[in-house]
């Protein structure tokens, strides 16, 4: 599933995440809290990350879907 964790967005919120290196984007639903690592804003599910060409960490832009 295309889901993600975010510290403050309400559960169920849809956001578009764009990988700034590839230009690929995906719409994900916020369903968890986190990430709790300094400097990280969003934590994508493995399926969502793969859809935008991510492996590990990447610089992304987040906008409302």
Secondary structure as UniProt FT lines:
FT   STRAND          3..6
FT   TURN            11..12
FT   STRAND          14..19
FT   TURN            20..22
FT   STRAND          25..32
FT   TURN            38..39
FT   STRAND          42..44
FT   HELIX           46..51
FT   TURN            52..53
FT   STRAND          60..64
//
